[in-house]
Amino acid sequence: MGQGSYGRLLVLQQEGQLHLKNAQLSKEVSDRLRTWQEDGAPLGLSSEMFGALLGLQGGSDLATSVFRAFDTDSNQKVDAFEVLSASIMLASGSLEEKIEALFSIFDFSGTGRLNFDEVNILLASFCRGLSKVCGTPVQTDTDIVQATRQSFDCHNLPYDKQITKEQLKRWIRHDVEAASILDNFHKASSTSELEERFSAMEQQQAEIFQKASEGAADASLDALVAGGAFKQSLGNPSDDVFRGVLKLMVNADNTTITASRFVAVARAWNAFEVLDASQRRELPPEDVPTLKWLCQAERQGFPEGLVGEPLQELCKSMNLPSEGSISWSQWVSYASDASPPFGT
């Protein structure tokens, strides 16, 4: 399947997305699945059925907006498979539990095996449902059929045979694209979750600097890196990346680090680290508004969702690439030297 922008951490901001995100897989979502099955597993859901299934007040603005997101052909019916797939993947729960729940929906015979068409429907419902509610790239029918073939091919299964649950799980874990896409939705985060992670990193790093500096304005480089706690607080980057971060922090004497410089570089790094879910140490230009927002000391509202020319202009003003990818060093070098500093 074409990944498009699937490599990015999905940041959920819309009320409908957050409603699905706030549900517990083991509780609310399991109840929804059971209710749907007890009602005869209808494939098409009216707005009333949809609202009742997702626990949305009928006729409310939220219920209407989420229903419209799924009802892309405006026929006043939405696909139950798409709705349930999106509900499962965005809910709180382990990835293993989510795969189990997804499989159970499409195991029409209840044998623990899926035929080619059932796997194809599973992947199509997964991709289309999440694309509608999250605004991610739409997968083509050709992409989905090709992915279905790959799931069978990796086990040398003819297409007229069935694939077991464990075989499908192994394909998902070992196919790079499939694993990346699944992980992307599994790790989708709200802005409040991003802020919590950022703040936790910042607090831990402040304590480490305070200990290394013994309350002074500067800390010695040796004291800061001793024991490995600081490297761990950064997300345990590779030795090369860690040396790069320290190089951006250290004073001209190469032995000490000022508190102000420590804070500036650490904040810039933390913002990047929070969004770099794949740990590739690079992010697309579309993430620049969120990076900038995270670095602000007083955050208001949500990050701007810029695309096209406005995004290009923003990147240009910050001397950052507007196409391709932005490395951690490009971002941290810019953000830590920004005037006025983002963190003030």
Salt bridges, closest charged atoms under 4 A:
ASP31 OD1 - ARG34 NH2 2.32
GLU82 OE1 - LYS132 NZ 2.72
GLU96 OE2 - LYS169 NZ 2.59
GLU96 OE1 - ARG173 NH2 3.33
GLU100 OE1 - LYS165 NZ 2.91
GLU100 OE2 - LYS169 NZ 2.49
ASP141 OD1 - ARG128 NH2 2.12
GLU166 OE2 - LYS169 NZ 3.54
ASP183 OD2 - LYS187 NZ 3.10
GLU193 OE1 - LYS21 NZ 3.75
GLU195 OE2 - ARG299 NH1 3.24
GLU202 OE2 - ARG267 NH1 2.32
ASP239 OD1 - LYS231 NZ 2.47
ASP240 OD1 - ARG243 NH2 2.27
GLU273 OE1 - ARG281 NH1 2.61
ASP276 OD2 - ARG281 NH1 3.76
ASP287 OD1 - ARG8 NH2 2.79
ASP337 OD1 - ARG261 NH1 2.80
